[in-house]
Amino acid sequence: MTNRDGRQPMREPTLLLMAALADAPRHGYALIAEVAQMSQGRVRLRAGTLYGALDRLLEEGLVRVEREEVVDGRARRVYALTPSGTTVLDVEVQRMEAVAREARRRLGRLAGGAQGATG
């Protein structure tokens, strides 16, 4: 299944990763911590998974390297969403909101139907 723009719906880790970059650029460790916090611990990115996803998002032009820093003698990249990344994230959020609205509508109808049948 693809979205209107021809993209596959995002998997939750990718969605959370992009959402973590939506309000501020972050480096890898901060992204791991932010995704864990946003998902209330359900999604815990390992370094290999994180950097694989970041490489894919870089290649797709959805994130960019904001800057590189040296911390304790080690290079550290700080990532940010690109304008395209912001657009793709917004489209995905709208898709998810539409699905949630429809699910709520149907649940409401089922709850109303169930109440009407029993009472």
PDB file as gemmi writes it, atoms N, CA and C in Angstrom:
CRYST1    1.000    1.000    1.000  90.00  90.00  90.00 P 1                      
ATOM      1  N   MET A   1       0.847  -1.184   0.000  1.00  0.00           N  
ATOM      2  CA  MET A   1       0.000   0.000   0.000  1.00  0.00           C  
ATOM      3  C   MET A   1       0.886   1.239   0.000  1.00  0.00           C  
ATOM      4  N   THR A   2       0.559   2.214  -0.847  1.00  0.00           N  
ATOM      5  CA  THR A   2       1.341   3.442  -0.909  1.00  0.00           C  
ATOM      6  C   THR A   2       0.443   4.642  -0.639  1.00  0.00           C  
ATOM      7  N   ASN A   3       1.086   5.740  -0.229  1.00  0.00           N  
ATOM      8  CA  ASN A   3       0.370   6.991  -0.013  1.00  0.00           C  
ATOM      9  C   ASN A   3       0.102   7.662  -1.351  1.00  0.00           C  
ATOM     10  N   ARG A   4      -0.625   8.763  -1.311  1.00  0.00           N  
ATOM     11  CA  ARG A   4      -0.916   9.515  -2.527  1.00  0.00           C  
ATOM     12  C   ARG A   4       0.357   9.966  -3.234  1.00  0.00           C  
ATOM     13  N   ASP A   5       1.429  10.210  -2.482  1.00  0.00           N  
ATOM     14  CA  ASP A   5       2.679  10.654  -3.098  1.00  0.00           C  
ATOM     15  C   ASP A   5       3.546   9.475  -3.553  1.00  0.00           C  
ATOM     16  N   GLY A   6       2.996   8.246  -3.496  1.00  0.00           N  
ATOM     17  CA  GLY A   6       3.719   7.074  -3.958  1.00  0.00           C  
ATOM     18  C   GLY A   6       4.632   6.457  -2.916  1.00  0.00           C  
ATOM     19  N   ARG A   7       4.668   6.998  -1.715  1.00  0.00           N  
ATOM     20  CA  ARG A   7       5.534   6.486  -0.648  1.00  0.00           C  
ATOM     21  C   ARG A   7       4.787   5.421   0.150  1.00  0.00           C  
ATOM     22  N   GLN A   8       5.541   4.493   0.692  1.00  0.00           N  
ATOM     23  CA  GLN A   8       4.992   3.519   1.625  1.00  0.00           C  
ATOM     24  C   GLN A   8       4.655   4.243   2.931  1.00  0.00           C  
ATOM     25  N   PRO A   9       3.597   3.827   3.631  1.00  0.00           N  
ATOM     26  CA  PRO A   9       3.362   4.413   4.958  1.00  0.00           C  
ATOM     27  C   PRO A   9       4.591   4.174   5.838  1.00  0.00           C  
ATOM     28  N   MET A  10       4.893   5.131   6.687  1.00  0.00           N  
ATOM     29  CA  MET A  10       6.076   5.035   7.542  1.00  0.00           C  
ATOM     30  C   MET A  10       5.878   4.011   8.634  1.00  0.00           C  
ATOM     31  N   ARG A  11       6.942   3.321   8.936  1.00  0.00           N  
ATOM     32  CA  ARG A  11       6.934   2.450  10.111  1.00  0.00           C  
ATOM     33  C   ARG A  11       7.104   3.343  11.334  1.00  0.00           C  
ATOM     34  N   GLU A  12       6.630   2.855  12.457  1.00  0.00           N  
ATOM     35  CA  GLU A  12       6.639   3.669  13.673  1.00  0.00           C  
ATOM     36  C   GLU A  12       8.023   4.187  14.056  1.00  0.00           C  
ATOM     37  N   PRO A  13       9.095   3.386  14.001  1.00  0.00           N  
ATOM     38  CA  PRO A  13      10.400   3.938  14.369  1.00  0.00           C  
ATOM     39  C   PRO A  13      10.828   5.110  13.480  1.00  0.00           C  
ATOM     40  N   THR A  14      10.553   5.019  12.176  1.00  0.00           N  
ATOM     41  CA  THR A  14      10.904   6.112  11.266  1.00  0.00           C  
ATOM     42  C   THR A  14      10.062   7.339  11.570  1.00  0.00           C  
ATOM     43  N   LEU A  15       8.779   7.138  11.803  1.00  0.00           N  
ATOM     44  CA  LEU A  15       7.893   8.246  12.147  1.00  0.00           C  
ATOM     45  C   LEU A  15       8.376   8.943  13.420  1.00  0.00           C  
ATOM     46  N   LEU A  16       8.706   8.160  14.432  1.00  0.00           N  
ATOM     47  CA  LEU A  16       9.177   8.743  15.691  1.00  0.00           C  
ATOM     48  C   LEU A  16      10.512   9.457  15.503  1.00  0.00           C  
ATOM     49  N   LEU A  17      11.388   8.893  14.697  1.00  0.00           N  
ATOM     50  CA  LEU A  17      12.676   9.511  14.428  1.00  0.00           C  
ATOM     51  C   LEU A  17      12.490  10.871  13.751  1.00  0.00           C  
ATOM     52  N   MET A  18      11.639  10.911  12.754  1.00  0.00           N  
ATOM     53  CA  MET A  18      11.391  12.184  12.074  1.00  0.00           C  
ATOM     54  C   MET A  18      10.668  13.175  12.989  1.00  0.00           C  
ATOM     55  N   ALA A  19       9.734  12.673  13.794  1.00  0.00           N  
ATOM     56  CA  ALA A  19       9.043  13.552  14.738  1.00  0.00           C  
ATOM     57  C   ALA A  19      10.024  14.130  15.754  1.00  0.00           C  
ATOM     58  N   ALA A  20      11.012  13.332  16.153  1.00  0.00           N  
ATOM     59  CA  ALA A  20      12.018  13.810  17.110  1.00  0.00           C  
ATOM     60  C   ALA A  20      12.858  14.931  16.522  1.00  0.00           C  
ATOM     61  N   LEU A  21      12.954  14.978  15.199  1.00  0.00           N  
ATOM     62  CA  LEU A  21      13.710  16.041  14.538  1.00  0.00           C  
ATOM     63  C   LEU A  21      12.840  17.236  14.161  1.00  0.00           C  
ATOM     64  N   ALA A  22      11.533  17.114  14.339  1.00  0.00           N  
ATOM     65  CA  ALA A  22      10.614  18.152  13.879  1.00  0.00           C  
ATOM     66  C   ALA A  22      10.767  19.459  14.639  1.00  0.00           C  
ATOM     67  N   ASP A  23      11.136  19.384  15.912  1.00  0.00           N  
ATOM     68  CA  ASP A  23      11.209  20.622  16.696  1.00  0.00           C  
ATOM     69  C   ASP A  23      12.630  21.125  16.923  1.00  0.00           C  
ATOM     70  N   ALA A  24      13.630  20.274  16.656  1.00  0.00           N  
ATOM     71  CA  ALA A  24      15.010  20.713  16.878  1.00  0.00           C  
ATOM     72  C   ALA A  24      15.979  19.699  16.273  1.00  0.00           C  
ATOM     73  N   PRO A  25      17.119  20.170  15.768  1.00  0.00           N  
ATOM     74  CA  PRO A  25      18.161  19.234  15.326  1.00  0.00           C  
ATOM     75  C   PRO A  25      18.694  18.450  16.528  1.00  0.00           C  
ATOM     76  N   ARG A  26      19.097  17.202  16.284  1.00  0.00           N  
ATOM     77  CA  ARG A  26      19.600  16.364  17.377  1.00  0.00           C  
ATOM     78  C   ARG A  26      20.690  15.437  16.863  1.00  0.00           C  
ATOM     79  N   HIS A  27      21.572  15.027  17.762  1.00  0.00           N  
ATOM     80  CA  HIS A  27      22.595  14.037  17.439  1.00  0.00           C  
ATOM     81  C   HIS A  27      22.051  12.651  17.779  1.00  0.00           C  
ATOM     82  N   GLY A  28      22.787  11.615  17.394  1.00  0.00           N  
ATOM     83  CA  GLY A  28      22.319  10.241  17.505  1.00  0.00           C  
ATOM     84  C   GLY A  28      21.829   9.834  18.878  1.00  0.00           C  
ATOM     85  N   TYR A  29      22.643  10.050  19.905  1.00  0.00           N  
ATOM     86  CA  TYR A  29      22.242   9.629  21.242  1.00  0.00           C  
ATOM     87  C   TYR A  29      20.979  10.364  21.690  1.00  0.00           C  
ATOM     88  N   ALA A  30      20.890  11.656  21.370  1.00  0.00           N  
ATOM     89  CA  ALA A  30      19.697  12.429  21.730  1.00  0.00           C  
ATOM     90  C   ALA A  30      18.473  11.900  20.991  1.00  0.00           C  
ATOM     91  N   LEU A  31      18.662  11.440  19.752  1.00  0.00           N  
ATOM     92  CA  LEU A  31      17.547  10.872  18.996  1.00  0.00           C  
ATOM     93  C   LEU A  31      17.066   9.569  19.633  1.00  0.00           C  
ATOM     94  N   ILE A  32      18.002   8.727  20.036  1.00  0.00           N  
ATOM     95  CA  ILE A  32      17.635   7.469  20.697  1.00  0.00           C  
ATOM     96  C   ILE A  32      16.816   7.767  21.956  1.00  0.00           C  
ATOM     97  N   ALA A  33      17.278   8.716  22.756  1.00  0.00           N  
ATOM     98  CA  ALA A  33      16.587   9.074  23.998  1.00  0.00           C  
ATOM     99  C   ALA A  33      15.224   9.698  23.708  1.00  0.00           C  
ATOM    100  N   GLU A  34      15.145  10.565  22.711  1.00  0.00           N  
ATOM    101  CA  GLU A  34      13.889  11.245  22.390  1.00  0.00           C  
ATOM    102  C   GLU A  34      12.840  10.253  21.875  1.00  0.00           C  
ATOM    103  N   VAL A  35      13.253   9.326  21.023  1.00  0.00           N  
ATOM    104  CA  VAL A  35      12.319   8.318  20.505  1.00  0.00           C  
ATOM    105  C   VAL A  35      11.810   7.447  21.650  1.00  0.00           C  
ATOM    106  N   ALA A  36      12.679   7.043  22.553  1.00  0.00           N  
ATOM    107  CA  ALA A  36      12.250   6.242  23.705  1.00  0.00           C  
ATOM    108  C   ALA A  36      11.251   7.018  24.552  1.00  0.00           C  
ATOM    109  N   GLN A  37      11.517   8.303  24.772  1.00  0.00           N  
ATOM    110  CA  GLN A  37      10.621   9.136  25.582  1.00  0.00           C  
ATOM    111  C   GLN A  37       9.282   9.329  24.883  1.00  0.00           C  
ATOM    112  N   MET A  38       9.315   9.635  23.583  1.00  0.00           N  
ATOM    113  CA  MET A  38       8.080   9.874  22.830  1.00  0.00           C  
ATOM    114  C   MET A  38       7.194   8.628  22.776  1.00  0.00           C  
ATOM    115  N   SER A  39       7.820   7.463  22.711  1.00  0.00           N  
ATOM    116  CA  SER A  39       7.056   6.217  22.607  1.00  0.00           C  
ATOM    117  C   SER A  39       6.790   5.601  23.978  1.00  0.00           C  
ATOM    118  N   GLN A  40       7.131   6.319  25.027  1.00  0.00           N  
ATOM    119  CA  GLN A  40       6.967   5.842  26.402  1.00  0.00           C  
ATOM    120  C   GLN A  40       7.667   4.493  26.590  1.00  0.00           C  
ATOM    121  N   GLY A  41       8.850   4.379  25.953  1.00  0.00           N  
ATOM    122  CA  GLY A  41       9.687   3.209  26.107  1.00  0.00           C  
ATOM    123  C   GLY A  41       9.354   2.034  25.202  1.00  0.00           C  
ATOM    124  N   ARG A  42       8.287   2.147  24.402  1.00  0.00           N  
ATOM    125  CA  ARG A  42       7.917   1.042  23.517  1.00  0.00           C  
ATOM    126  C   ARG A  42       8.935   0.841  22.398  1.00  0.00           C  
ATOM    127  N   VAL A  43       9.505   1.940  21.896  1.00  0.00           N  
ATOM    128  CA  VAL A  43      10.467   1.867  20.793  1.00  0.00           C  
ATOM    129  C   VAL A  43      11.820   2.283  21.323  1.00  0.00           C  
ATOM    130  N   ARG A  44      12.749   1.355  21.268  1.00  0.00           N  
ATOM    131  CA  ARG A  44      14.123   1.613  21.699  1.00  0.00           C  
ATOM    132  C   ARG A  44      15.035   1.335  20.522  1.00  0.00           C  
ATOM    133  N   LEU A  45      15.530   2.403  19.924  1.00  0.00           N  
ATOM    134  CA  LEU A  45      16.401   2.270  18.759  1.00  0.00           C  
ATOM    135  C   LEU A  45      17.804   1.867  19.195  1.00  0.00           C  
ATOM    136  N   ARG A  46      18.353   0.891  18.525  1.00  0.00           N  
ATOM    137  CA  ARG A  46      19.767   0.552  18.707  1.00  0.00           C  
ATOM    138  C   ARG A  46      20.555   1.414  17.740  1.00  0.00           C  
ATOM    139  N   ALA A  47      21.833   1.597  18.025  1.00  0.00           N  
ATOM    140  CA  ALA A  47      22.666   2.465  17.193  1.00  0.00           C  
ATOM    141  C   ALA A  47      22.654   2.027  15.726  1.00  0.00           C  
ATOM    142  N   GLY A  48      22.773   0.734  15.460  1.00  0.00           N  
ATOM    143  CA  GLY A  48      22.786   0.259  14.076  1.00  0.00           C  
ATOM    144  C   GLY A  48      21.499   0.578  13.344  1.00  0.00           C  
ATOM    145  N   THR A  49      20.373   0.393  14.030  1.00  0.00           N  
ATOM    146  CA  THR A  49      19.068   0.705  13.447  1.00  0.00           C  
ATOM    147  C   THR A  49      18.945   2.199  13.198  1.00  0.00           C  
ATOM    148  N   LEU A  50      19.340   2.997  14.188  1.00  0.00           N  
ATOM    149  CA  LEU A  50      19.258   4.450  14.069  1.00  0.00           C  
ATOM    150  C   LEU A  50      20.059   4.944  12.875  1.00  0.00           C  
ATOM    151  N   TYR A  51      21.325   4.554  12.795  1.00  0.00           N  
ATOM    152  CA  TYR A  51      22.172   5.091  11.737  1.00  0.00           C  
ATOM    153  C   TYR A  51      21.801   4.528  10.373  1.00  0.00           C  
ATOM    154  N   GLY A  52      21.267   3.313  10.324  1.00  0.00           N  
ATOM    155  CA  GLY A  52      20.741   2.787   9.065  1.00  0.00           C  
ATOM    156  C   GLY A  52      19.559   3.626   8.584  1.00  0.00           C  
ATOM    157  N   ALA A  53      18.660   3.951   9.508  1.00  0.00           N  
ATOM    158  CA  ALA A  53      17.498   4.779   9.164  1.00  0.00           C  
ATOM    159  C   ALA A  53      17.931   6.183   8.762  1.00  0.00           C  
ATOM    160  N   LEU A  54      18.876   6.761   9.504  1.00  0.00           N  
ATOM    161  CA  LEU A  54      19.360   8.101   9.163  1.00  0.00           C  
ATOM    162  C   LEU A  54      20.026   8.113   7.791  1.00  0.00           C  
ATOM    163  N   ASP A  55      20.816   7.092   7.482  1.00  0.00           N  
ATOM    164  CA  ASP A  55      21.444   7.008   6.156  1.00  0.00           C  
ATOM    165  C   ASP A  55      20.384   6.961   5.060  1.00  0.00           C  
ATOM    166  N   ARG A  56      19.324   6.173   5.277  1.00  0.00           N  
ATOM    167  CA  ARG A  56      18.241   6.080   4.286  1.00  0.00           C  
ATOM    168  C   ARG A  56      17.523   7.424   4.138  1.00  0.00           C  
ATOM    169  N   LEU A  57      17.249   8.076   5.266  1.00  0.00           N  
ATOM    170  CA  LEU A  57      16.569   9.369   5.226  1.00  0.00           C  
ATOM    171  C   LEU A  57      17.448  10.449   4.593  1.00  0.00           C  
ATOM    172  N   LEU A  58      18.758  10.373   4.823  1.00  0.00           N  
ATOM    173  CA  LEU A  58      19.695  11.292   4.156  1.00  0.00           C  
ATOM    174  C   LEU A  58      19.649  11.078   2.650  1.00  0.00           C  
ATOM    175  N   GLU A  59      19.696   9.820   2.238  1.00  0.00           N  
ATOM    176  CA  GLU A  59      19.671   9.482   0.813  1.00  0.00           C  
ATOM    177  C   GLU A  59      18.382   9.946   0.150  1.00  0.00           C  
ATOM    178  N   GLU A  60      17.278   9.855   0.869  1.00  0.00           N  
ATOM    179  CA  GLU A  60      15.981  10.287   0.345  1.00  0.00           C  
ATOM    180  C   GLU A  60      15.800  11.800   0.410  1.00  0.00           C  
ATOM    181  N   GLY A  61      16.733  12.506   1.036  1.00  0.00           N  
ATOM    182  CA  GLY A  61      16.637  13.962   1.134  1.00  0.00           C  
ATOM    183  C   GLY A  61      15.657  14.444   2.185  1.00  0.00           C  
ATOM    184  N   LEU A  62      15.315  13.581   3.140  1.00  0.00           N  
ATOM    185  CA  LEU A  62      14.342  13.945   4.179  1.00  0.00           C  
ATOM    186  C   LEU A  62      15.011  14.509   5.427  1.00  0.00           C  
ATOM    187  N   VAL A  63      16.264  14.158   5.642  1.00  0.00           N  
ATOM    188  CA  VAL A  63      17.063  14.759   6.719  1.00  0.00           C  
ATOM    189  C   VAL A  63      18.394  15.208   6.122  1.00  0.00           C  
ATOM    190  N   ARG A  64      19.060  16.060   6.860  1.00  0.00           N  
ATOM    191  CA  ARG A  64      20.384  16.543   6.450  1.00  0.00           C  
ATOM    192  C   ARG A  64      21.265  16.613   7.684  1.00  0.00           C  
ATOM    193  N   VAL A  65      22.557  16.659   7.445  1.00  0.00           N  
ATOM    194  CA  VAL A  65      23.488  16.873   8.549  1.00  0.00           C  
ATOM    195  C   VAL A  65      23.532  18.378   8.788  1.00  0.00           C  
ATOM    196  N   GLU A  66      23.075  18.788   9.947  1.00  0.00           N  
ATOM    197  CA  GLU A  66      23.044  20.207  10.324  1.00  0.00           C  
ATOM    198  C   GLU A  66      24.460  20.714  10.580  1.00  0.00           C  
ATOM    199  N   ARG A  67      25.224  19.894  11.318  1.00  0.00           N  
ATOM    200  CA  ARG A  67      26.608  20.255  11.625  1.00  0.00           C  
ATOM    201  C   ARG A  67      27.323  19.031  12.179  1.00  0.00           C  
ATOM    202  N   GLU A  68      28.623  19.102  12.182  1.00  0.00           N  
ATOM    203  CA  GLU A  68      29.437  18.067  12.808  1.00  0.00           C  
ATOM    204  C   GLU A  68      30.229  18.717  13.921  1.00  0.00           C  
ATOM    205  N   GLU A  69      30.271  18.054  15.043  1.00  0.00           N  
ATOM    206  CA  GLU A  69      30.977  18.556  16.221  1.00  0.00           C  
ATOM    207  C   GLU A  69      31.992  17.512  16.654  1.00  0.00           C  
ATOM    208  N   VAL A  70      32.979  17.950  17.398  1.00  0.00           N  
ATOM    209  CA  VAL A  70      33.900  17.017  18.030  1.00  0.00           C  
ATOM    210  C   VAL A  70      33.662  17.124  19.528  1.00  0.00           C  
ATOM    211  N   VAL A  71      33.263  15.999  20.127  1.00  0.00           N  
ATOM    212  CA  VAL A  71      32.966  15.945  21.559  1.00  0.00           C  
ATOM    213  C   VAL A  71      33.824  14.835  22.145  1.00  0.00           C  
ATOM    214  N   ASP A  72      34.637  15.189  23.116  1.00  0.00           N  
ATOM    215  CA  ASP A  72      35.551  14.216  23.734  1.00  0.00           C  
ATOM    216  C   ASP A  72      36.394  13.488  22.694  1.00  0.00           C  
ATOM    217  N   GLY A  73      36.833  14.235  21.693  1.00  0.00           N  
ATOM    218  CA  GLY A  73      37.698  13.679  20.665  1.00  0.00           C  
ATOM    219  C   GLY A  73      36.996  12.838  19.620  1.00  0.00           C  
ATOM    220  N   ARG A  74      35.673  12.773  19.672  1.00  0.00           N  
ATOM    221  CA  ARG A  74      34.904  11.975  18.714  1.00  0.00           C  
ATOM    222  C   ARG A  74      33.998  12.872  17.892  1.00  0.00           C  
ATOM    223  N   ALA A  75      33.923  12.559  16.602  1.00  0.00           N  
ATOM    224  CA  ALA A  75      33.033  13.323  15.725  1.00  0.00           C  
ATOM    225  C   ALA A  75      31.584  12.959  16.030  1.00  0.00           C  
ATOM    226  N   ARG A  76      30.738  13.963  16.031  1.00  0.00           N  
ATOM    227  CA  ARG A  76      29.315  13.751  16.285  1.00  0.00           C  
ATOM    228  C   ARG A  76      28.530  14.571  15.273  1.00  0.00           C  
ATOM    229  N   ARG A  77      27.629  13.912  14.574  1.00  0.00           N  
ATOM    230  CA  ARG A  77      26.774  14.598  13.605  1.00  0.00           C  
ATOM    231  C   ARG A  77      25.461  14.992  14.257  1.00  0.00           C  
ATOM    232  N   VAL A  78      25.010  16.173  13.907  1.00  0.00           N  
ATOM    233  CA  VAL A  78      23.708  16.660  14.358  1.00  0.00           C  
ATOM    234  C   VAL A  78      22.818  16.700  13.119  1.00  0.00           C  
ATOM    235  N   TYR A  79      21.651  16.054  13.214  1.00  0.00           N  
ATOM    236  CA  TYR A  79      20.738  15.904  12.079  1.00  0.00           C  
ATOM    237  C   TYR A  79      19.540  16.831  12.225  1.00  0.00           C  
ATOM    238  N   ALA A  80      18.973  17.223  11.078  1.00  0.00           N  
ATOM    239  CA  ALA A  80      17.778  18.069  11.049  1.00  0.00           C  
ATOM    240  C   ALA A  80      16.892  17.621   9.895  1.00  0.00           C  
ATOM    241  N   LEU A  81      15.600  17.879  10.008  1.00  0.00           N  
ATOM    242  CA  LEU A  81      14.694  17.621   8.892  1.00  0.00           C  
ATOM    243  C   LEU A  81      14.961  18.631   7.781  1.00  0.00           C  
ATOM    244  N   THR A  82      14.814  18.202   6.550  1.00  0.00           N  
ATOM    245  CA  THR A  82      14.835  19.115   5.413  1.00  0.00           C  
ATOM    246  C   THR A  82      13.410  19.617   5.191  1.00  0.00           C  
ATOM    247  N   PRO A  83      13.222  20.623   4.360  1.00  0.00           N  
ATOM    248  CA  PRO A  83      11.845  21.014   4.033  1.00  0.00           C  
ATOM    249  C   PRO A  83      11.037  19.843   3.461  1.00  0.00           C  
ATOM    250  N   SER A  84      11.646  19.010   2.638  1.00  0.00           N  
ATOM    251  CA  SER A  84      10.942  17.824   2.113  1.00  0.00           C  
ATOM    252  C   SER A  84      10.575  16.871   3.238  1.00  0.00           C  
ATOM    253  N   GLY A  85      11.475  16.706   4.199  1.00  0.00           N  
ATOM    254  CA  GLY A  85      11.210  15.846   5.339  1.00  0.00           C  
ATOM    255  C   GLY A  85      10.038  16.346   6.161  1.00  0.00           C  
ATOM    256  N   THR A  86       9.978  17.652   6.343  1.00  0.00           N  
ATOM    257  CA  THR A  86       8.866  18.254   7.077  1.00  0.00           C  
ATOM    258  C   THR A  86       7.551  17.995   6.355  1.00  0.00           C  
ATOM    259  N   THR A  87       7.566  18.136   5.029  1.00  0.00           N  
ATOM    260  CA  THR A  87       6.363  17.891   4.230  1.00  0.00           C  
ATOM    261  C   THR A  87       5.935  16.436   4.320  1.00  0.00           C  
ATOM    262  N   VAL A  88       6.875  15.515   4.176  1.00  0.00           N  
ATOM    263  CA  VAL A  88       6.562  14.086   4.237  1.00  0.00           C  
ATOM    264  C   VAL A  88       6.025  13.717   5.615  1.00  0.00           C  
ATOM    265  N   LEU A  89       6.630  14.245   6.666  1.00  0.00           N  
ATOM    266  CA  LEU A  89       6.145  13.974   8.019  1.00  0.00           C  
ATOM    267  C   LEU A  89       4.731  14.516   8.186  1.00  0.00           C  
ATOM    268  N   ASP A  90       4.467  15.707   7.701  1.00  0.00           N  
ATOM    269  CA  ASP A  90       3.137  16.292   7.811  1.00  0.00           C  
ATOM    270  C   ASP A  90       2.103  15.455   7.067  1.00  0.00           C  
ATOM    271  N   VAL A  91       2.436  14.983   5.867  1.00  0.00           N  
ATOM    272  CA  VAL A  91       1.516  14.129   5.101  1.00  0.00           C  
ATOM    273  C   VAL A  91       1.226  12.840   5.864  1.00  0.00           C  
ATOM    274  N   GLU A  92       2.262  12.256   6.456  1.00  0.00           N  
ATOM    275  CA  GLU A  92       2.080  11.015   7.213  1.00  0.00           C  
ATOM    276  C   GLU A  92       1.207  11.248   8.442  1.00  0.00           C  
ATOM    277  N   VAL A  93       1.413  12.358   9.128  1.00  0.00           N  
ATOM    278  CA  VAL A  93       0.592  12.682  10.306  1.00  0.00           C  
ATOM    279  C   VAL A  93      -0.864  12.860   9.890  1.00  0.00           C  
ATOM    280  N   GLN A  94      -1.093  13.548   8.773  1.00  0.00           N  
ATOM    281  CA  GLN A  94      -2.467  13.733   8.286  1.00  0.00           C  
ATOM    282  C   GLN A  94      -3.107  12.392   7.939  1.00  0.00           C  
ATOM    283  N   ARG A  95      -2.347  11.482   7.322  1.00  0.00           N  
ATOM    284  CA  ARG A  95      -2.858  10.156   6.977  1.00  0.00           C  
ATOM    285  C   ARG A  95      -3.270   9.410   8.250  1.00  0.00           C  
ATOM    286  N   MET A  96      -2.406   9.452   9.253  1.00  0.00           N  
ATOM    287  CA  MET A  96      -2.692   8.752  10.501  1.00  0.00           C  
ATOM    288  C   MET A  96      -3.893   9.365  11.220  1.00  0.00           C  
ATOM    289  N   GLU A  97      -4.001  10.691  11.183  1.00  0.00           N  
ATOM    290  CA  GLU A  97      -5.149  11.352  11.812  1.00  0.00           C  
ATOM    291  C   GLU A  97      -6.449  10.949  11.124  1.00  0.00           C  
ATOM    292  N   ALA A  98      -6.430  10.839   9.789  1.00  0.00           N  
ATOM    293  CA  ALA A  98      -7.630  10.438   9.045  1.00  0.00           C  
ATOM    294  C   ALA A  98      -8.037   9.008   9.417  1.00  0.00           C  
ATOM    295  N   VAL A  99      -7.060   8.125   9.542  1.00  0.00           N  
ATOM    296  CA  VAL A  99      -7.349   6.746   9.943  1.00  0.00           C  
ATOM    297  C   VAL A  99      -7.931   6.727  11.359  1.00  0.00           C  
ATOM    298  N   ALA A 100      -7.331   7.498  12.251  1.00  0.00           N  
ATOM    299  CA  ALA A 100      -7.817   7.544  13.639  1.00  0.00           C  
ATOM    300  C   ALA A 100      -9.232   8.111  13.702  1.00  0.00           C  
ATOM    301  N   ARG A 101      -9.519   9.159  12.918  1.00  0.00           N  
ATOM    302  CA  ARG A 101     -10.885   9.726  12.901  1.00  0.00           C  
ATOM    303  C   ARG A 101     -11.895   8.686  12.449  1.00  0.00           C  
ATOM    304  N   GLU A 102     -11.544   7.953  11.393  1.00  0.00           N  
ATOM    305  CA  GLU A 102     -12.465   6.942  10.883  1.00  0.00           C  
ATOM    306  C   GLU A 102     -12.657   5.819  11.901  1.00  0.00           C  
ATOM    307  N   ALA A 103     -11.589   5.405  12.555  1.00  0.00           N  
ATOM    308  CA  ALA A 103     -11.698   4.363  13.578  1.00  0.00           C  
ATOM    309  C   ALA A 103     -12.591   4.849  14.722  1.00  0.00           C  
ATOM    310  N   ARG A 104     -12.394   6.118  15.159  1.00  0.00           N  
ATOM    311  CA  ARG A 104     -13.239   6.659  16.232  1.00  0.00           C  
ATOM    312  C   ARG A 104     -14.703   6.704  15.806  1.00  0.00           C  
ATOM    313  N   ARG A 105     -14.932   7.126  14.569  1.00  0.00           N  
ATOM    314  CA  ARG A 105     -16.302   7.204  14.051  1.00  0.00           C  
ATOM    315  C   ARG A 105     -16.945   5.820  14.086  1.00  0.00           C  
ATOM    316  N   ARG A 106     -16.212   4.826  13.618  1.00  0.00           N  
ATOM    317  CA  ARG A 106     -16.764   3.475  13.575  1.00  0.00           C  
ATOM    318  C   ARG A 106     -16.960   2.910  14.984  1.00  0.00           C  
ATOM    319  N   LEU A 107     -16.039   3.197  15.870  1.00  0.00           N  
ATOM    320  CA  LEU A 107     -16.205   2.746  17.253  1.00  0.00           C  
ATOM    321  C   LEU A 107     -17.418   3.391  17.892  1.00  0.00           C  
ATOM    322  N   GLY A 108     -17.638   4.649  17.603  1.00  0.00           N  
ATOM    323  CA  GLY A 108     -18.803   5.347  18.132  1.00  0.00           C  
ATOM    324  C   GLY A 108     -20.094   4.750  17.606  1.00  0.00           C  
ATOM    325  N   ARG A 109     -20.100   4.401  16.324  1.00  0.00           N  
ATOM    326  CA  ARG A 109     -21.274   3.808  15.721  1.00  0.00           C  
ATOM    327  C   ARG A 109     -21.524   2.431  16.322  1.00  0.00           C  
ATOM    328  N   LEU A 110     -20.462   1.668  16.521  1.00  0.00           N  
ATOM    329  CA  LEU A 110     -20.616   0.330  17.129  1.00  0.00           C  
ATOM    330  C   LEU A 110     -21.105   0.459  18.563  1.00  0.00           C  
ATOM    331  N   ALA A 111     -20.548   1.404  19.304  1.00  0.00           N  
ATOM    332  CA  ALA A 111     -20.971   1.586  20.700  1.00  0.00           C  
ATOM    333  C   ALA A 111     -22.429   2.019  20.751  1.00  0.00           C  
ATOM    334  N   GLY A 112     -22.831   2.910  19.837  1.00  0.00           N  
ATOM    335  CA  GLY A 112     -24.218   3.347  19.786  1.00  0.00           C  
ATOM    336  C   GLY A 112     -25.148   2.222  19.399  1.00  0.00           C  
ATOM    337  N   GLY A 113     -24.699   1.403  18.425  1.00  0.00           N  
ATOM    338  CA  GLY A 113     -25.507   0.254  17.990  1.00  0.00           C  
ATOM    339  C   GLY A 113     -25.628  -0.783  19.087  1.00  0.00           C  
ATOM    340  N   ALA A 114     -24.551  -1.010  19.810  1.00  0.00           N  
ATOM    341  CA  ALA A 114     -24.575  -1.996  20.891  1.00  0.00           C  
ATOM    342  C   ALA A 114     -25.498  -1.534  22.008  1.00  0.00           C  
ATOM    343  N   GLN A 115     -25.454  -0.227  22.296  1.00  0.00           N  
ATOM    344  CA  GLN A 115     -26.319   0.301  23.358  1.00  0.00           C  
ATOM    345  C   GLN A 115     -27.776   0.205  22.947  1.00  0.00           C  
ATOM    346  N   GLY A 116     -28.045   0.523  21.668  1.00  0.00           N  
ATOM    347  CA  GLY A 116     -29.418   0.484  21.193  1.00  0.00           C  
ATOM    348  C   GLY A 116     -29.973  -0.932  21.215  1.00  0.00           C  
ATOM    349  N   ALA A 117     -29.112  -1.924  20.929  1.00  0.00           N  
ATOM    350  CA  ALA A 117     -29.580  -3.308  20.888  1.00  0.00           C  
ATOM    351  C   ALA A 117     -29.874  -3.861  22.278  1.00  0.00           C  
ATOM    352  N   THR A 118     -29.137  -3.350  23.287  1.00  0.00           N  
ATOM    353  CA  THR A 118     -29.340  -3.886  24.640  1.00  0.00           C  
ATOM    354  C   THR A 118     -30.257  -3.030  25.475  1.00  0.00           C  
ATOM    355  N   GLY A 119     -30.468  -1.811  25.095  1.00  0.00           N  
ATOM    356  CA  GLY A 119     -31.254  -0.976  25.993  1.00  0.00           C  
ATOM    357  C   GLY A 119     -32.285  -0.290  25.302  1.00  0.00           C  
TER     358      GLY A 119                                                      
END                                                                             
